[in-house]
Amino acid sequence: MRKSVEDRRQDILEAALTVFAQKGFNGSTTAEIARAAGVAEGTIFRHFATKKELLIAVLKPKVLEGIIYLDKEQREASPLEFFRSFLKNRLELLKENDSLFRFMFAEAQYHEEVREALYKGILEQGICIVKPWFDKGVEQGIFKPLPFIFMVRSFMGMALFYGIFNHVFPGLSPEKTIDEASDQILELFLHGLLVK
């Protein structure tokens, strides 16, 4: 049976993710990705103009879909409830896509092209979704009026390091569930170590 255009596109995305994770962005070729997807190399360029565009198409749904869904689902939630759900979502994403995130950060560290693709193609959109929730929390007197980028970088830093640590040292975390981990990280982030 002949595959639909969308099925072929999905095959290319899955193959690209595998090849990128194994060989890195610069070490991967569209010819290798085409072989892995079972398509002609020209088929890739019918869907994606450049390898960078293919990279964004691979990463964007993984990184952004959860935030977009939360933003819609949590419309009536408080900013605090949104950030709790956001943190839990990011921890689940890290757990399920460990190799993807290791690839993403390793490549961004050394390649300007990948860094630019990640920021312009993905992270800017995520920031635009999360910032209104932070601003709402500041307006309601829930959050301190800290610079947003500083806050979100610190917040995500805690989540990312938690995910990396669990990958490198599996079984060392005392938390039994992601809910438990996200509650503890959020408590530490919001209230710190000091007893009030």
trRosetta pair geometry for C-beta under 8 A, 3 or more apart (Angstrom, degrees):
i j d omega theta_ij theta_ji phi_ij phi_ji
3 7 4.1 -125 -173 91 102 128
3 8 5.2 127 112 -55 125 81
3 11 7.2 6 175 -18 164 136
4 7 4.6 99 52 4 77 102
4 8 7.1 -140 94 -3 42 85
5 8 5.8 -55 -153 36 31 111
5 9 6.4 35 149 -22 64 106
6 9 5.5 -51 -148 35 34 115
6 10 6.4 36 152 -20 65 104
7 10 5.6 -54 -149 36 32 112
7 11 6.4 38 150 -22 64 103
8 11 5.5 -50 -150 33 34 115
8 12 6.5 36 151 -20 65 103
8 37 7.7 78 -168 162 66 119
8 39 6.1 93 -161 -88 104 140
8 43 6.5 -93 169 174 130 130
8 47 7.7 -162 112 -53 98 139
9 12 5.7 -53 -154 33 32 113
9 13 6.5 32 150 -19 65 105
9 47 5.1 162 -113 -129 93 146
10 13 5.6 -52 -147 35 34 112
10 14 6.3 32 156 -16 67 105
11 14 6.0 -57 -147 38 29 108
11 15 6.2 26 155 -16 64 110
11 37 4.5 113 136 -160 95 93
11 38 6.5 -64 169 46 141 96
11 39 6.7 127 100 -28 126 117
12 15 5.8 -58 -145 40 28 109
12 16 6.1 31 155 -23 65 109
12 33 6.7 56 -159 153 75 108
12 34 7.7 -7 -119 -100 93 53
12 37 4.7 23 -93 -122 51 160
12 39 6.4 -38 -76 28 96 144
12 43 7.2 -152 -76 118 130 101
12 44 5.7 156 -142 -109 133 78
12 47 6.1 146 58 58 162 154
12 48 7.6 -170 139 -2 141 120
12 54 7.4 -95 149 -140 110 113
13 16 5.7 -54 -144 35 28 113
13 17 6.5 32 155 -22 62 103
13 54 7.9 -162 -102 -166 62 81
13 57 6.1 -107 -106 127 106 102
13 58 5.5 169 -157 -100 80 71
14 17 5.8 -50 -151 31 31 113
14 18 6.7 29 152 -16 62 106
14 37 7.3 130 65 -106 81 88
15 18 5.8 -58 -153 38 33 111
15 19 6.1 24 155 -13 70 110
15 33 5.2 123 121 -166 109 69
15 34 7.8 122 118 -73 153 10
15 36 3.7 149 -155 105 111 106
15 37 3.7 -111 -2 -62 154 82
15 38 8.0 -168 -69 5 145 66
16 19 5.9 -58 -139 43 30 105
16 20 5.8 31 161 -20 67 111
16 28 7.7 94 -150 163 67 152
16 33 4.9 26 -89 -141 71 129
16 37 7.6 8 -32 -56 72 122
16 54 5.4 -143 -132 161 156 113
16 55 7.5 -143 163 -86 127 46
16 57 7.9 53 72 81 157 99
16 58 5.0 -125 104 -77 118 133
17 20 6.0 -54 -139 39 23 110
17 21 6.2 22 160 -18 61 111
17 58 5.0 169 -73 -160 82 120
17 100 6.8 -28 -159 -100 107 102
18 21 6.0 -61 -148 37 24 109
18 22 6.4 14 157 -13 62 112
18 36 6.1 -159 75 175 125 149
19 22 5.9 -61 -146 41 30 107
19 23 5.9 -23 174 25 69 113
19 28 4.8 108 139 -132 105 122
19 32 5.3 143 -141 119 141 111
19 33 5.0 -125 31 -88 157 75
19 36 5.6 -162 -52 3 114 158
20 23 7.0 -81 -128 57 18 75
20 24 6.9 -5 -168 -175 56 9
20 25 6.0 19 -142 -83 97 58
20 28 5.4 -52 -89 -31 54 159
20 55 6.8 129 -110 -114 149 87
20 58 6.6 131 12 111 153 170
20 103 5.9 91 132 177 93 146
20 107 7.9 -30 -180 -55 101 155
21 99 4.8 47 -155 148 134 114
21 100 6.6 -61 -89 -85 118 49
21 102 7.9 71 -145 72 90 95
21 103 4.7 -94 -112 -62 63 145
22 28 7.9 106 68 -84 82 104
23 27 3.8 -137 163 108 92 111
23 28 4.6 134 84 -68 119 76
23 32 7.4 23 18 108 159 162
24 27 4.3 72 59 21 96 110
24 28 6.6 -163 82 -18 45 90
24 103 7.2 -170 -106 -149 52 90
24 106 7.3 -94 -111 110 101 114
24 107 5.8 159 -153 -93 84 102
25 28 6.2 -64 -152 28 22 109
25 51 7.4 128 -172 142 87 118
25 55 6.2 15 -121 -98 114 140
25 107 4.8 91 -7 -149 114 137
25 111 6.0 -127 64 57 133 168
25 113 7.4 -166 132 89 145 108
25 114 5.1 -176 -2 -78 166 125
26 111 6.3 -174 -38 -94 112 141
28 32 6.0 -123 -160 65 70 130
28 33 6.5 58 172 -49 113 102
28 51 7.5 159 95 -159 101 130
29 32 4.7 100 59 3 82 98
29 33 7.1 -148 97 -2 46 86
30 33 5.4 -52 -146 40 40 114
30 34 6.1 47 152 -25 68 102
30 41 5.5 94 123 -153 100 98
30 44 5.1 -168 -168 86 111 160
30 45 7.4 46 179 -50 155 90
30 51 6.0 -124 -60 -87 101 99
30 54 7.5 150 -106 -10 97 163
31 34 5.7 -51 -148 34 29 113
31 35 6.6 32 152 -20 62 103
31 41 5.2 -26 -99 -91 61 130
32 35 5.7 -52 -151 34 33 112
32 36 6.4 30 153 -16 65 107
33 36 5.7 -56 -148 39 32 111
33 37 6.1 22 155 -12 66 112
33 44 6.3 81 97 -98 117 146
33 54 7.4 57 162 166 171 155
34 37 5.8 -64 -144 44 28 105
34 39 5.3 -99 -155 79 79 75
34 40 6.2 -23 -171 148 132 16
34 41 4.2 -103 -32 -86 164 57
34 43 6.7 127 -130 50 106 98
34 44 5.5 -99 -78 -29 96 120
35 38 7.6 31 179 -70 29 34
37 43 7.9 -143 102 90 131 126
37 44 7.6 128 41 -76 151 98
39 43 4.0 -90 161 64 123 149
39 44 6.9 139 96 -46 124 74
40 43 4.9 111 62 -13 74 101
41 44 5.9 -42 -169 19 47 113
41 45 7.3 32 144 -7 69 103
42 45 5.7 -61 -156 42 44 106
42 46 6.6 52 146 -29 71 99
43 46 5.5 -47 -153 24 38 116
43 47 7.1 21 154 -6 64 104
44 47 6.2 -74 -164 44 34 100
44 48 6.0 -41 168 45 75 101
44 54 6.8 -5 -175 -90 108 139
45 48 6.7 -77 -113 71 34 60
45 49 6.9 54 -155 -127 74 28
47 54 7.9 77 101 -98 100 90
47 57 8.0 132 143 178 105 178
48 51 7.7 82 128 -95 125 22
48 53 4.5 175 -166 99 92 108
48 54 4.1 89 149 -69 167 81
48 57 6.1 -114 -96 4 124 145
49 53 5.2 71 47 8 78 158
50 53 4.7 105 54 3 76 100
50 54 7.1 -132 101 -3 46 85
51 54 5.4 -51 -153 35 38 117
51 55 6.5 45 147 -25 66 100
52 55 5.5 -47 -151 30 35 116
52 56 6.7 35 151 -17 64 101
52 113 6.0 -105 -96 169 122 105
52 114 7.8 -146 -123 -90 88 48
52 117 4.9 -149 -168 -88 97 135
53 56 5.8 -51 -151 35 34 111
53 57 6.4 35 150 -19 65 107
54 57 5.6 -56 -148 38 32 113
54 58 6.4 36 151 -23 65 104
55 58 5.7 -55 -152 31 31 112
55 59 6.4 9 159 -4 66 112
55 114 6.8 -103 164 -123 160 80
55 117 5.5 44 91 141 124 156
56 59 6.2 -68 -142 47 28 98
56 60 5.5 37 166 -38 70 112
56 117 5.3 -127 -64 -180 97 103
56 118 7.9 -163 -101 -82 78 38
56 121 3.8 -82 -128 165 128 157
56 122 6.6 -165 -144 -44 84 98
57 60 6.2 -37 -121 21 22 115
57 61 7.9 18 179 -10 50 98
58 62 7.6 -5 146 -1 58 120
59 62 5.8 -75 -159 44 42 110
59 63 5.6 17 161 -9 83 118
59 100 7.3 154 -114 -177 80 112
59 104 6.4 111 -122 -102 133 120
59 118 6.9 -46 112 -110 161 81
59 121 7.8 91 73 105 113 120
59 122 5.9 -58 114 -71 112 154
60 63 6.3 -70 -140 44 24 98
60 64 5.5 -18 -179 14 67 123
60 121 6.4 -90 -78 146 112 100
60 122 5.3 -147 -103 -98 71 100
61 64 6.7 -72 -121 53 19 87
61 65 5.0 26 -171 -37 65 118
62 65 7.1 -13 -95 15 8 107
62 93 7.1 126 168 -160 80 109
62 97 5.7 116 -170 -114 129 164
62 100 6.0 -86 155 159 165 160
63 67 7.8 -5 143 0 61 117
63 93 7.5 95 -116 179 43 146
63 122 5.2 46 78 -175 144 130
63 123 7.9 -55 150 -74 145 60
63 126 6.8 -73 143 -62 103 136
64 67 5.6 -67 -156 42 50 108
64 68 5.7 46 154 -23 85 107
64 122 6.2 -139 -45 -152 112 84
64 125 6.0 2 -117 100 137 123
64 126 5.9 -130 -106 -73 84 92
64 129 8.0 131 -151 -2 90 150
65 68 5.8 -58 -146 38 30 110
65 69 6.1 30 157 -19 66 109
66 69 5.7 -56 -146 38 29 112
66 70 6.2 29 156 -19 65 107
66 89 4.5 160 166 177 129 124
66 90 7.6 167 104 -69 145 51
66 92 7.8 168 -124 74 152 110
66 93 5.9 -113 -1 -66 158 126
67 70 5.7 -54 -146 37 31 111
67 71 6.2 37 154 -25 64 105
67 86 7.1 42 -115 -130 80 95
67 89 7.3 153 -71 115 55 147
67 126 5.4 94 42 -132 174 86
67 129 5.1 113 149 95 115 151
67 130 6.8 -62 -155 -55 126 93
68 71 5.8 -52 -150 30 28 115
68 72 6.8 20 154 -10 61 106
68 129 6.7 -102 -86 -112 54 155
69 72 6.1 -65 -156 40 30 105
69 73 5.8 21 156 -14 70 116
70 73 5.7 -61 -134 45 30 107
70 74 5.4 8 173 -4 70 120
70 82 6.9 115 156 -153 111 80
70 85 5.5 163 -142 123 121 120
70 86 6.0 134 145 -84 165 71
70 89 5.9 -92 -57 -36 137 161
71 74 6.7 -60 -127 45 15 98
71 75 7.9 55 154 -70 49 67
71 129 5.0 -92 -70 -167 145 110
71 133 7.9 -123 -115 -47 82 121
72 75 6.6 -13 -173 -45 34 101
73 85 8.0 -141 90 165 117 157
74 77 3.9 -42 -171 16 90 132
74 81 6.6 -179 -153 112 117 101
74 82 4.8 126 144 -101 152 86
74 85 6.0 -172 -77 50 138 155
77 81 3.9 -124 -173 89 111 125
77 82 5.1 140 102 -56 127 78
77 85 7.3 -34 -167 1 173 136
78 81 4.7 97 51 6 76 101
78 82 7.1 -137 94 -5 41 85
78 137 8.0 85 162 -97 80 86
78 140 7.8 -130 -156 100 94 169
78 142 7.3 144 169 -85 111 163
79 82 5.5 -53 -148 34 34 114
79 83 6.4 29 156 -16 67 104
79 133 5.1 145 -130 176 84 78
79 134 6.9 119 -158 -96 128 24
79 136 5.0 177 -68 90 118 100
79 137 3.3 -145 114 -68 165 98
79 140 6.8 179 6 36 125 134
79 142 5.6 163 62 71 123 149
79 143 6.8 -86 121 -20 146 117
80 83 6.0 -55 -148 37 30 106
80 84 6.5 33 152 -21 64 105
80 137 7.0 118 -48 -115 65 119
80 142 6.0 -124 -46 -178 102 143
81 84 5.6 -52 -148 34 33 114
81 85 6.4 29 155 -14 65 107
82 85 5.9 -61 -151 41 30 108
82 86 5.9 34 151 -24 67 110
82 133 4.7 -119 104 -150 153 140
83 86 5.2 -49 -138 37 34 118
83 87 6.2 38 159 -21 65 102
83 133 6.9 163 -55 138 82 130
83 137 7.8 15 -26 -61 128 152
83 155 7.5 -85 -157 -153 114 144
83 186 6.8 134 122 -127 101 117
84 87 6.0 -54 -151 34 26 110
84 88 6.6 25 152 -15 61 108
84 182 6.5 103 -167 143 67 116
84 183 7.4 26 -145 -93 108 62
84 186 5.6 8 -105 -94 75 166
85 88 5.7 -55 -147 39 32 111
85 89 6.1 36 153 -22 66 108
86 89 5.7 -55 -148 36 28 114
86 90 6.4 25 155 -17 63 106
86 130 6.9 93 -138 -117 153 108
86 133 7.8 157 -40 90 145 164
87 90 5.8 -56 -148 36 30 108
87 91 6.4 29 155 -18 65 106
87 155 7.4 -105 -89 176 102 101
87 159 5.9 -152 -146 -87 78 125
87 182 4.6 141 113 -150 108 104
87 185 6.2 -171 -177 87 139 124
87 186 5.7 -168 30 -66 167 103
88 91 5.8 -56 -149 36 31 110
88 92 6.4 30 153 -17 65 106
88 178 5.9 104 -151 138 80 107
88 179 6.5 15 -120 -99 125 54
88 182 4.2 -35 -79 -68 73 171
89 92 5.8 -56 -149 37 30 110
89 93 6.2 33 152 -22 64 108
90 93 5.4 -51 -145 36 33 116
90 94 6.4 36 155 -20 65 103
90 156 7.0 -120 -166 -126 161 80
90 159 4.8 23 112 169 129 153
91 94 5.8 -51 -148 35 31 112
91 95 6.4 32 153 -20 63 107
91 159 5.9 -117 -68 -153 77 99
91 162 6.7 -34 -115 98 103 128
91 163 6.4 -168 -135 -72 60 101
91 178 4.9 161 110 -154 126 108
91 181 6.0 159 -155 97 159 125
91 182 5.6 -134 5 -71 146 100
91 185 7.9 166 -67 15 132 151
92 95 5.7 -56 -149 36 31 112
92 96 6.2 17 159 -9 67 112
92 178 5.7 57 -69 -166 79 169
93 96 6.2 -65 -143 44 26 102
93 97 5.9 -24 172 25 65 117
94 97 6.8 -80 -128 58 19 79
94 98 6.8 57 168 -89 60 62
94 101 5.9 -7 -128 -16 74 162
94 159 7.0 177 -23 154 145 92
94 160 6.9 -179 -102 -118 141 50
94 162 7.8 107 86 86 161 84
94 163 3.2 -64 154 -125 147 152
95 98 6.9 -8 -159 -55 22 94
95 163 6.6 -125 -57 -131 59 100
95 166 7.4 -30 -100 100 87 143
95 178 7.0 -98 -16 -86 150 126
97 100 4.0 -34 172 37 102 126
97 101 5.9 102 112 -22 91 93
98 101 6.3 -66 -154 37 27 103
98 102 6.4 24 156 -16 66 108
98 163 7.4 -165 -109 168 80 105
98 167 5.2 143 -147 -105 128 132
99 102 5.7 -53 -145 38 35 112
99 103 6.2 38 155 -20 66 107
100 103 5.8 -58 -152 37 27 112
100 104 6.2 29 152 -24 64 109
101 104 5.3 -48 -140 33 35 115
101 105 6.3 21 166 -8 68 106
101 160 7.6 -164 177 -138 137 94
101 163 7.1 9 87 122 163 140
102 105 6.6 -63 -146 43 25 98
102 106 6.0 23 159 -17 63 116
102 167 7.7 -145 -61 133 120 167
103 106 6.0 -63 -141 41 23 108
103 107 6.0 16 165 -13 64 114
104 107 6.3 -65 -148 39 19 104
104 108 6.2 15 159 -17 61 114
104 114 8.0 -175 -154 167 52 118
104 118 6.6 115 -168 -107 100 137
105 108 5.7 -52 -136 38 32 110
105 109 6.3 44 159 -32 62 103
106 109 5.9 -54 -157 23 27 117
106 110 7.3 -8 159 7 59 108
107 110 6.6 -82 -157 47 31 90
107 111 5.5 -32 175 31 74 120
107 114 4.4 -99 138 161 105 171
108 111 6.9 -78 -113 57 21 77
108 114 5.1 -126 -88 114 54 105
108 115 4.5 106 -158 -88 81 72
108 118 5.5 -32 -97 13 126 153
109 115 8.0 131 -44 -74 15 110
111 114 4.1 64 88 12 112 108
111 115 6.6 175 93 -13 57 85
112 115 5.4 -57 -145 38 33 114
112 116 6.1 32 158 -19 68 107
113 116 6.0 -54 -147 36 26 110
113 117 6.4 27 153 -19 61 108
114 117 5.6 -54 -147 37 32 112
114 118 6.2 31 155 -19 66 107
115 118 5.9 -58 -150 36 27 110
115 119 6.3 17 158 -12 64 110
116 119 6.0 -59 -142 41 28 104
116 120 5.7 5 170 2 68 116
117 120 6.6 -60 -127 50 20 94
117 121 5.1 -9 -179 9 60 130
117 122 7.8 39 139 -1 64 100
118 121 6.6 -51 -105 51 11 94
118 122 5.5 -47 -162 42 51 117
118 123 5.9 43 145 -16 77 110
119 122 7.4 -47 -83 53 5 73
119 123 4.9 -43 -128 46 46 121
119 124 6.2 67 162 -35 63 92
120 124 6.0 10 -134 -4 30 132
121 124 7.9 106 34 28 13 102
121 125 7.9 -33 150 -4 32 116
122 125 6.3 -76 -165 35 27 106
122 126 6.6 19 153 -15 68 110
123 126 5.4 -55 -148 37 39 113
123 127 6.2 42 154 -23 70 103
124 127 5.7 -53 -150 34 31 114
124 128 6.5 33 152 -20 63 105
125 128 5.7 -53 -151 34 33 114
125 129 6.8 31 151 -18 63 104
126 129 5.8 -58 -155 34 35 110
126 130 6.2 18 157 -9 70 111
127 130 6.1 -63 -139 44 30 101
127 131 5.8 38 164 -34 68 109
127 148 7.9 105 -165 135 100 122
127 149 7.8 3 -138 -98 131 79
127 152 6.9 137 -119 100 85 171
128 131 6.3 -39 -129 22 23 115
129 132 7.5 -68 -178 25 27 100
129 133 8.0 14 142 -8 59 110
130 133 5.8 -63 -166 36 48 113
130 134 6.5 43 145 -18 78 105
130 152 6.2 106 113 -115 141 133
131 134 5.6 -57 -150 37 39 110
131 135 6.1 39 155 -20 72 106
131 148 5.5 33 -126 -168 95 153
131 152 7.8 -59 -80 -49 71 143
132 135 5.4 -51 -141 39 35 114
132 136 6.1 42 156 -24 66 103
133 136 5.7 -49 -147 33 30 114
133 137 6.6 33 151 -19 61 104
134 137 5.6 -55 -154 35 33 113
134 138 6.6 34 149 -19 66 102
134 143 6.3 -71 -161 70 69 168
134 148 5.5 127 98 -125 153 100
134 151 6.5 135 -142 94 143 146
134 152 7.3 -88 -56 -61 151 100
135 138 5.6 -52 -150 34 34 112
135 139 6.3 36 151 -19 66 105
135 148 7.6 -22 -58 -86 81 129
136 139 5.6 -53 -147 37 32 113
136 140 6.2 22 156 -11 65 110
137 140 5.9 -60 -142 44 29 105
137 142 4.2 -83 -163 70 82 113
137 143 3.8 54 127 -1 114 115
138 141 7.8 40 177 -69 30 24
138 142 7.5 -81 -60 53 21 72
138 143 5.0 -57 -71 75 61 98
138 144 7.4 -21 -114 111 87 17
138 145 4.9 85 -149 -93 125 74
143 146 7.5 -88 159 19 101 92
143 151 7.8 51 -178 -142 132 156
146 150 5.9 -104 155 79 108 116
146 151 4.9 123 92 -60 120 110
147 150 4.3 73 77 11 101 113
147 151 6.8 -179 88 -12 50 88
148 151 5.6 -62 -150 38 32 111
148 152 6.1 18 162 -12 71 109
149 152 6.1 -56 -138 41 29 102
149 153 6.0 30 161 -20 64 111
150 153 6.0 -60 -145 38 23 110
150 154 6.4 20 158 -16 62 110
151 154 6.0 -64 -153 38 26 108
151 155 6.1 26 154 -20 66 111
152 155 5.4 -51 -141 38 34 116
152 156 6.0 27 161 -12 68 108
153 156 6.2 -57 -140 44 25 103
153 157 6.0 37 153 -30 61 109
154 157 5.4 -51 -145 30 28 119
154 158 6.9 32 156 -21 61 98
154 189 7.5 143 127 -140 101 102
155 158 6.3 -56 -164 27 28 108
155 159 7.0 18 147 -9 62 107
155 189 6.0 65 -114 -152 74 147
156 159 5.4 -56 -149 41 42 111
156 160 5.8 40 154 -21 74 107
157 160 5.9 -54 -138 39 28 108
157 161 6.1 22 164 -14 64 109
158 161 6.3 -59 -145 39 23 104
158 162 6.3 29 155 -23 61 109
158 185 5.3 145 142 -163 124 112
158 188 7.4 174 -147 89 147 117
158 189 5.9 -127 12 -77 167 113
159 162 5.7 -57 -151 33 28 115
159 163 6.5 25 154 -16 64 107
159 185 6.6 93 -81 166 67 160
160 163 5.7 -57 -152 38 32 110
160 164 6.2 29 154 -17 68 107
161 164 5.5 -52 -141 40 36 111
161 165 5.9 40 157 -23 68 106
162 165 5.9 -55 -146 36 25 112
162 166 6.5 24 155 -17 61 108
162 173 7.9 68 -166 -105 86 142
162 181 6.5 134 176 177 141 123
162 185 6.3 -56 -55 -86 154 136
163 166 5.9 -58 -149 36 29 110
163 167 6.6 28 153 -20 63 105
164 167 5.7 -58 -153 34 33 111
164 168 6.2 21 156 -11 69 110
165 168 6.0 -61 -143 43 29 104
165 169 5.9 -28 175 37 68 105
165 172 7.7 -95 155 72 96 120
165 173 7.4 106 113 -65 108 109
166 169 7.0 -73 -122 68 20 67
166 170 6.4 54 173 -103 62 57
166 172 7.8 -155 -114 51 53 85
166 173 5.6 -23 -100 -19 96 135
167 170 7.0 -1 -146 -63 20 87
169 172 4.2 -15 140 10 113 137
169 173 7.9 123 100 -33 97 77
173 181 7.0 10 168 -97 140 119
175 178 7.9 87 137 -91 127 21
175 180 4.3 176 -156 103 99 112
175 181 4.2 122 128 -68 167 81
175 184 6.5 -133 -84 14 128 141
176 180 5.8 63 47 19 70 153
177 180 4.6 103 58 4 81 100
177 181 7.0 -144 98 -1 46 86
178 181 5.4 -53 -145 40 37 113
178 182 6.0 36 157 -20 70 106
179 182 6.0 -57 -144 38 26 106
179 183 6.3 26 156 -19 62 107
180 183 5.9 -56 -149 35 28 111
180 184 6.5 22 156 -15 63 109
181 184 5.9 -62 -149 39 29 107
181 185 6.2 26 157 -17 67 108
182 185 5.8 -52 -141 39 32 109
182 186 6.0 32 158 -19 65 109
183 186 5.9 -58 -145 39 26 110
183 187 6.2 31 154 -23 63 107
184 187 5.6 -50 -145 34 31 114
184 188 6.4 28 156 -15 63 106
185 188 5.8 -59 -151 40 30 109
185 189 6.0 29 153 -20 67 110
186 189 5.5 -54 -141 39 31 112
186 190 5.9 19 163 -10 67 112
187 190 6.3 -63 -140 44 22 101
187 191 5.9 -33 179 31 62 113
188 191 7.1 -78 -122 58 15 74
188 192 6.7 53 -170 -111 54 19
188 193 7.2 18 -141 -62 86 68
191 196 7.6 -82 -164 -31 105 116
